[in-house]
Amino acid sequence: MADKISNGILHEVPDDMQAALSLNAEILARWNKLTPIQRNEWICWVTIVKKSETRAEHIDRMVEGLQEGKRQPCCWPGCPHRRPNAKKYFNNVSCENNA
């Protein structure tokens, strides 16, 4: 797909998320209409997990959420790379880009 996929403020969209977003023009348009902070939250929520199976589930849930008009992940304390007070919810989170 030729349409550009916008990144977050700290995180870039990884290849697996790009592939999922590129499958549907409506989903991609919704993604690109999110604010950079909202996109950052989705990216971090997907990439912070350790297991590839969980990451795939998060990508599926992200696409479903975008279809439903959600602008950020539900029940997510926030990107610990952007919000220092969110780090308490995560073990061993570095300030490096997890994408």
Phi and psi in radians as a Rosetta constraint file:
Dihedral C 1 N 2 CA 2 C 2 CIRCULARHARMONIC -1.440 0.35
Dihedral N 2 CA 2 C 2 N 3 CIRCULARHARMONIC -0.290 0.35
Dihedral C 2 N 3 CA 3 C 3 CIRCULARHARMONIC -1.164 0.35
Dihedral N 3 CA 3 C 3 N 4 CIRCULARHARMONIC 2.453 0.35
Dihedral C 3 N 4 CA 4 C 4 CIRCULARHARMONIC -1.271 0.35
Dihedral N 4 CA 4 C 4 N 5 CIRCULARHARMONIC 2.504 0.35
Dihedral C 4 N 5 CA 5 C 5 CIRCULARHARMONIC -1.883 0.35
Dihedral N 5 CA 5 C 5 N 6 CIRCULARHARMONIC 2.018 0.35
Dihedral C 5 N 6 CA 6 C 6 CIRCULARHARMONIC -1.296 0.35
Dihedral N 6 CA 6 C 6 N 7 CIRCULARHARMONIC 2.507 0.35
Dihedral C 6 N 7 CA 7 C 7 CIRCULARHARMONIC -1.585 0.35
Dihedral N 7 CA 7 C 7 N 8 CIRCULARHARMONIC 3.102 0.35
Dihedral C 7 N 8 CA 8 C 8 CIRCULARHARMONIC -1.553 0.35
Dihedral N 8 CA 8 C 8 N 9 CIRCULARHARMONIC -2.983 0.35
Dihedral C 8 N 9 CA 9 C 9 CIRCULARHARMONIC -1.396 0.35
Dihedral N 9 CA 9 C 9 N 10 CIRCULARHARMONIC -0.514 0.35
Dihedral C 9 N 10 CA 10 C 10 CIRCULARHARMONIC -2.028 0.35
Dihedral N 10 CA 10 C 10 N 11 CIRCULARHARMONIC -0.556 0.35
Dihedral C 10 N 11 CA 11 C 11 CIRCULARHARMONIC -1.876 0.35
Dihedral N 11 CA 11 C 11 N 12 CIRCULARHARMONIC 2.509 0.35
Dihedral C 11 N 12 CA 12 C 12 CIRCULARHARMONIC -1.671 0.35
Dihedral N 12 CA 12 C 12 N 13 CIRCULARHARMONIC 2.668 0.35
Dihedral C 12 N 13 CA 13 C 13 CIRCULARHARMONIC -1.284 0.35
Dihedral N 13 CA 13 C 13 N 14 CIRCULARHARMONIC 2.063 0.35
Dihedral C 13 N 14 CA 14 C 14 CIRCULARHARMONIC -1.263 0.35
Dihedral N 14 CA 14 C 14 N 15 CIRCULARHARMONIC 2.892 0.35
Dihedral C 14 N 15 CA 15 C 15 CIRCULARHARMONIC -0.982 0.35
Dihedral N 15 CA 15 C 15 N 16 CIRCULARHARMONIC -0.743 0.35
Dihedral C 15 N 16 CA 16 C 16 CIRCULARHARMONIC -1.158 0.35
Dihedral N 16 CA 16 C 16 N 17 CIRCULARHARMONIC -0.622 0.35
Dihedral C 16 N 17 CA 17 C 17 CIRCULARHARMONIC -1.244 0.35
Dihedral N 17 CA 17 C 17 N 18 CIRCULARHARMONIC -0.684 0.35
Dihedral C 17 N 18 CA 18 C 18 CIRCULARHARMONIC -1.020 0.35
Dihedral N 18 CA 18 C 18 N 19 CIRCULARHARMONIC -0.747 0.35
Dihedral C 18 N 19 CA 19 C 19 CIRCULARHARMONIC -1.083 0.35
Dihedral N 19 CA 19 C 19 N 20 CIRCULARHARMONIC -0.768 0.35
Dihedral C 19 N 20 CA 20 C 20 CIRCULARHARMONIC -1.158 0.35
Dihedral N 20 CA 20 C 20 N 21 CIRCULARHARMONIC -0.730 0.35
Dihedral C 20 N 21 CA 21 C 21 CIRCULARHARMONIC -1.196 0.35
Dihedral N 21 CA 21 C 21 N 22 CIRCULARHARMONIC -0.549 0.35
Dihedral C 21 N 22 CA 22 C 22 CIRCULARHARMONIC -1.345 0.35
Dihedral N 22 CA 22 C 22 N 23 CIRCULARHARMONIC -0.215 0.35
Dihedral C 22 N 23 CA 23 C 23 CIRCULARHARMONIC -1.261 0.35
Dihedral N 23 CA 23 C 23 N 24 CIRCULARHARMONIC -0.372 0.35
Dihedral C 23 N 24 CA 24 C 24 CIRCULARHARMONIC -2.444 0.35
Dihedral N 24 CA 24 C 24 N 25 CIRCULARHARMONIC 2.072 0.35
Dihedral C 24 N 25 CA 25 C 25 CIRCULARHARMONIC -1.085 0.35
Dihedral N 25 CA 25 C 25 N 26 CIRCULARHARMONIC -0.619 0.35
Dihedral C 25 N 26 CA 26 C 26 CIRCULARHARMONIC -1.164 0.35
Dihedral N 26 CA 26 C 26 N 27 CIRCULARHARMONIC -0.743 0.35
Dihedral C 26 N 27 CA 27 C 27 CIRCULARHARMONIC -1.120 0.35
Dihedral N 27 CA 27 C 27 N 28 CIRCULARHARMONIC -0.760 0.35
Dihedral C 27 N 28 CA 28 C 28 CIRCULARHARMONIC -1.082 0.35
Dihedral N 28 CA 28 C 28 N 29 CIRCULARHARMONIC -0.721 0.35
Dihedral C 28 N 29 CA 29 C 29 CIRCULARHARMONIC -1.099 0.35
Dihedral N 29 CA 29 C 29 N 30 CIRCULARHARMONIC -0.721 0.35
Dihedral C 29 N 30 CA 30 C 30 CIRCULARHARMONIC -1.121 0.35
Dihedral N 30 CA 30 C 30 N 31 CIRCULARHARMONIC -0.715 0.35
Dihedral C 30 N 31 CA 31 C 31 CIRCULARHARMONIC -1.038 0.35
Dihedral N 31 CA 31 C 31 N 32 CIRCULARHARMONIC -0.859 0.35
Dihedral C 31 N 32 CA 32 C 32 CIRCULARHARMONIC -1.188 0.35
Dihedral N 32 CA 32 C 32 N 33 CIRCULARHARMONIC -0.348 0.35
Dihedral C 32 N 33 CA 33 C 33 CIRCULARHARMONIC -1.450 0.35
Dihedral N 33 CA 33 C 33 N 34 CIRCULARHARMONIC -0.249 0.35
Dihedral C 33 N 34 CA 34 C 34 CIRCULARHARMONIC -1.153 0.35
Dihedral N 34 CA 34 C 34 N 35 CIRCULARHARMONIC 2.721 0.35
Dihedral C 34 N 35 CA 35 C 35 CIRCULARHARMONIC -1.258 0.35
Dihedral N 35 CA 35 C 35 N 36 CIRCULARHARMONIC 2.774 0.35
Dihedral C 35 N 36 CA 36 C 36 CIRCULARHARMONIC -0.991 0.35
Dihedral N 36 CA 36 C 36 N 37 CIRCULARHARMONIC -0.610 0.35
Dihedral C 36 N 37 CA 37 C 37 CIRCULARHARMONIC -1.186 0.35
Dihedral N 37 CA 37 C 37 N 38 CIRCULARHARMONIC -0.737 0.35
Dihedral C 37 N 38 CA 38 C 38 CIRCULARHARMONIC -1.104 0.35
Dihedral N 38 CA 38 C 38 N 39 CIRCULARHARMONIC -0.753 0.35
Dihedral C 38 N 39 CA 39 C 39 CIRCULARHARMONIC -1.090 0.35
Dihedral N 39 CA 39 C 39 N 40 CIRCULARHARMONIC -0.708 0.35
Dihedral C 39 N 40 CA 40 C 40 CIRCULARHARMONIC -1.016 0.35
Dihedral N 40 CA 40 C 40 N 41 CIRCULARHARMONIC -0.739 0.35
Dihedral C 40 N 41 CA 41 C 41 CIRCULARHARMONIC -1.102 0.35
Dihedral N 41 CA 41 C 41 N 42 CIRCULARHARMONIC -0.773 0.35
Dihedral C 41 N 42 CA 42 C 42 CIRCULARHARMONIC -1.082 0.35
Dihedral N 42 CA 42 C 42 N 43 CIRCULARHARMONIC -0.795 0.35
Dihedral C 42 N 43 CA 43 C 43 CIRCULARHARMONIC -1.070 0.35
Dihedral N 43 CA 43 C 43 N 44 CIRCULARHARMONIC -0.832 0.35
Dihedral C 43 N 44 CA 44 C 44 CIRCULARHARMONIC -1.114 0.35
Dihedral N 44 CA 44 C 44 N 45 CIRCULARHARMONIC -0.736 0.35
Dihedral C 44 N 45 CA 45 C 45 CIRCULARHARMONIC -1.037 0.35
Dihedral N 45 CA 45 C 45 N 46 CIRCULARHARMONIC -0.662 0.35
Dihedral C 45 N 46 CA 46 C 46 CIRCULARHARMONIC -1.315 0.35
Dihedral N 46 CA 46 C 46 N 47 CIRCULARHARMONIC -0.746 0.35
Dihedral C 46 N 47 CA 47 C 47 CIRCULARHARMONIC -1.515 0.35
Dihedral N 47 CA 47 C 47 N 48 CIRCULARHARMONIC -0.263 0.35
Dihedral C 47 N 48 CA 48 C 48 CIRCULARHARMONIC -1.357 0.35
Dihedral N 48 CA 48 C 48 N 49 CIRCULARHARMONIC -0.298 0.35
Dihedral C 48 N 49 CA 49 C 49 CIRCULARHARMONIC -1.288 0.35
Dihedral N 49 CA 49 C 49 N 50 CIRCULARHARMONIC 2.724 0.35
Dihedral C 49 N 50 CA 50 C 50 CIRCULARHARMONIC -1.590 0.35
Dihedral N 50 CA 50 C 50 N 51 CIRCULARHARMONIC -0.671 0.35
Dihedral C 50 N 51 CA 51 C 51 CIRCULARHARMONIC -1.532 0.35
Dihedral N 51 CA 51 C 51 N 52 CIRCULARHARMONIC 2.430 0.35
Dihedral C 51 N 52 CA 52 C 52 CIRCULARHARMONIC -1.131 0.35
Dihedral N 52 CA 52 C 52 N 53 CIRCULARHARMONIC -0.565 0.35
Dihedral C 52 N 53 CA 53 C 53 CIRCULARHARMONIC -1.132 0.35
Dihedral N 53 CA 53 C 53 N 54 CIRCULARHARMONIC -0.733 0.35
Dihedral C 53 N 54 CA 54 C 54 CIRCULARHARMONIC -1.167 0.35
Dihedral N 54 CA 54 C 54 N 55 CIRCULARHARMONIC -0.698 0.35
Dihedral C 54 N 55 CA 55 C 55 CIRCULARHARMONIC -1.073 0.35
Dihedral N 55 CA 55 C 55 N 56 CIRCULARHARMONIC -0.764 0.35
Dihedral C 55 N 56 CA 56 C 56 CIRCULARHARMONIC -1.086 0.35
Dihedral N 56 CA 56 C 56 N 57 CIRCULARHARMONIC -0.696 0.35
Dihedral C 56 N 57 CA 57 C 57 CIRCULARHARMONIC -1.101 0.35
Dihedral N 57 CA 57 C 57 N 58 CIRCULARHARMONIC -0.716 0.35
Dihedral C 57 N 58 CA 58 C 58 CIRCULARHARMONIC -1.130 0.35
Dihedral N 58 CA 58 C 58 N 59 CIRCULARHARMONIC -0.682 0.35
Dihedral C 58 N 59 CA 59 C 59 CIRCULARHARMONIC -1.109 0.35
Dihedral N 59 CA 59 C 59 N 60 CIRCULARHARMONIC -0.774 0.35
Dihedral C 59 N 60 CA 60 C 60 CIRCULARHARMONIC -1.061 0.35
Dihedral N 60 CA 60 C 60 N 61 CIRCULARHARMONIC -0.759 0.35
Dihedral C 60 N 61 CA 61 C 61 CIRCULARHARMONIC -1.163 0.35
Dihedral N 61 CA 61 C 61 N 62 CIRCULARHARMONIC -0.596 0.35
Dihedral C 61 N 62 CA 62 C 62 CIRCULARHARMONIC -1.093 0.35
Dihedral N 62 CA 62 C 62 N 63 CIRCULARHARMONIC -0.830 0.35
Dihedral C 62 N 63 CA 63 C 63 CIRCULARHARMONIC -1.079 0.35
Dihedral N 63 CA 63 C 63 N 64 CIRCULARHARMONIC -0.778 0.35
Dihedral C 63 N 64 CA 64 C 64 CIRCULARHARMONIC -1.064 0.35
Dihedral N 64 CA 64 C 64 N 65 CIRCULARHARMONIC -0.759 0.35
Dihedral C 64 N 65 CA 65 C 65 CIRCULARHARMONIC -1.079 0.35
Dihedral N 65 CA 65 C 65 N 66 CIRCULARHARMONIC -0.755 0.35
Dihedral C 65 N 66 CA 66 C 66 CIRCULARHARMONIC -1.108 0.35
Dihedral N 66 CA 66 C 66 N 67 CIRCULARHARMONIC -0.675 0.35
Dihedral C 66 N 67 CA 67 C 67 CIRCULARHARMONIC -1.073 0.35
Dihedral N 67 CA 67 C 67 N 68 CIRCULARHARMONIC -0.609 0.35
Dihedral C 67 N 68 CA 68 C 68 CIRCULARHARMONIC -1.453 0.35
Dihedral N 68 CA 68 C 68 N 69 CIRCULARHARMONIC -0.054 0.35
Dihedral C 68 N 69 CA 69 C 69 CIRCULARHARMONIC 1.571 0.35
Dihedral N 69 CA 69 C 69 N 70 CIRCULARHARMONIC 0.171 0.35
Dihedral C 69 N 70 CA 70 C 70 CIRCULARHARMONIC -1.206 0.35
Dihedral N 70 CA 70 C 70 N 71 CIRCULARHARMONIC 2.530 0.35
Dihedral C 70 N 71 CA 71 C 71 CIRCULARHARMONIC -1.880 0.35
Dihedral N 71 CA 71 C 71 N 72 CIRCULARHARMONIC -0.167 0.35
Dihedral C 71 N 72 CA 72 C 72 CIRCULARHARMONIC -2.789 0.35
Dihedral N 72 CA 72 C 72 N 73 CIRCULARHARMONIC 2.844 0.35
Dihedral C 72 N 73 CA 73 C 73 CIRCULARHARMONIC -1.123 0.35
Dihedral N 73 CA 73 C 73 N 74 CIRCULARHARMONIC 2.470 0.35
Dihedral C 73 N 74 CA 74 C 74 CIRCULARHARMONIC -1.306 0.35
Dihedral N 74 CA 74 C 74 N 75 CIRCULARHARMONIC 2.502 0.35
Dihedral C 74 N 75 CA 75 C 75 CIRCULARHARMONIC 1.014 0.35
Dihedral N 75 CA 75 C 75 N 76 CIRCULARHARMONIC 0.644 0.35
Dihedral C 75 N 76 CA 76 C 76 CIRCULARHARMONIC -1.932 0.35
Dihedral N 76 CA 76 C 76 N 77 CIRCULARHARMONIC 2.165 0.35
Dihedral C 76 N 77 CA 77 C 77 CIRCULARHARMONIC -1.230 0.35
Dihedral N 77 CA 77 C 77 N 78 CIRCULARHARMONIC -0.166 0.35
Dihedral C 77 N 78 CA 78 C 78 CIRCULARHARMONIC 1.963 0.35
Dihedral N 78 CA 78 C 78 N 79 CIRCULARHARMONIC 2.792 0.35
Dihedral C 78 N 79 CA 79 C 79 CIRCULARHARMONIC -1.117 0.35
Dihedral N 79 CA 79 C 79 N 80 CIRCULARHARMONIC 2.041 0.35
Dihedral C 79 N 80 CA 80 C 80 CIRCULARHARMONIC -1.223 0.35
Dihedral N 80 CA 80 C 80 N 81 CIRCULARHARMONIC -0.243 0.35
Dihedral C 80 N 81 CA 81 C 81 CIRCULARHARMONIC -1.395 0.35
Dihedral N 81 CA 81 C 81 N 82 CIRCULARHARMONIC -0.364 0.35
Dihedral C 81 N 82 CA 82 C 82 CIRCULARHARMONIC -1.873 0.35
Dihedral N 82 CA 82 C 82 N 83 CIRCULARHARMONIC -0.571 0.35
Dihedral C 82 N 83 CA 83 C 83 CIRCULARHARMONIC -2.059 0.35
Dihedral N 83 CA 83 C 83 N 84 CIRCULARHARMONIC 1.780 0.35
Dihedral C 83 N 84 CA 84 C 84 CIRCULARHARMONIC -0.967 0.35
Dihedral N 84 CA 84 C 84 N 85 CIRCULARHARMONIC -0.585 0.35
Dihedral C 84 N 85 CA 85 C 85 CIRCULARHARMONIC -1.255 0.35
Dihedral N 85 CA 85 C 85 N 86 CIRCULARHARMONIC -0.234 0.35
Dihedral C 85 N 86 CA 86 C 86 CIRCULARHARMONIC -1.451 0.35
Dihedral N 86 CA 86 C 86 N 87 CIRCULARHARMONIC -0.259 0.35
Dihedral C 86 N 87 CA 87 C 87 CIRCULARHARMONIC -1.072 0.35
Dihedral N 87 CA 87 C 87 N 88 CIRCULARHARMONIC -0.448 0.35
Dihedral C 87 N 88 CA 88 C 88 CIRCULARHARMONIC -1.115 0.35
Dihedral N 88 CA 88 C 88 N 89 CIRCULARHARMONIC -0.319 0.35
Dihedral C 88 N 89 CA 89 C 89 CIRCULARHARMONIC -1.541 0.35
Dihedral N 89 CA 89 C 89 N 90 CIRCULARHARMONIC -0.064 0.35
Dihedral C 89 N 90 CA 90 C 90 CIRCULARHARMONIC -2.241 0.35
Dihedral N 90 CA 90 C 90 N 91 CIRCULARHARMONIC 2.494 0.35
Dihedral C 90 N 91 CA 91 C 91 CIRCULARHARMONIC -1.604 0.35
Dihedral N 91 CA 91 C 91 N 92 CIRCULARHARMONIC 2.379 0.35
Dihedral C 91 N 92 CA 92 C 92 CIRCULARHARMONIC 0.938 0.35
Dihedral N 92 CA 92 C 92 N 93 CIRCULARHARMONIC 0.794 0.35
Dihedral C 92 N 93 CA 93 C 93 CIRCULARHARMONIC -1.617 0.35
Dihedral N 93 CA 93 C 93 N 94 CIRCULARHARMONIC 2.164 0.35
Dihedral C 93 N 94 CA 94 C 94 CIRCULARHARMONIC -1.624 0.35
Dihedral N 94 CA 94 C 94 N 95 CIRCULARHARMONIC 2.984 0.35
Dihedral C 94 N 95 CA 95 C 95 CIRCULARHARMONIC -1.531 0.35
Dihedral N 95 CA 95 C 95 N 96 CIRCULARHARMONIC 0.129 0.35
Dihedral C 95 N 96 CA 96 C 96 CIRCULARHARMONIC -1.349 0.35
Dihedral N 96 CA 96 C 96 N 97 CIRCULARHARMONIC 2.762 0.35
Dihedral C 96 N 97 CA 97 C 97 CIRCULARHARMONIC -1.206 0.35
Dihedral N 97 CA 97 C 97 N 98 CIRCULARHARMONIC 2.108 0.35
Dihedral C 97 N 98 CA 98 C 98 CIRCULARHARMONIC -1.479 0.35
Dihedral N 98 CA 98 C 98 N 99 CIRCULARHARMONIC -0.080 0.35
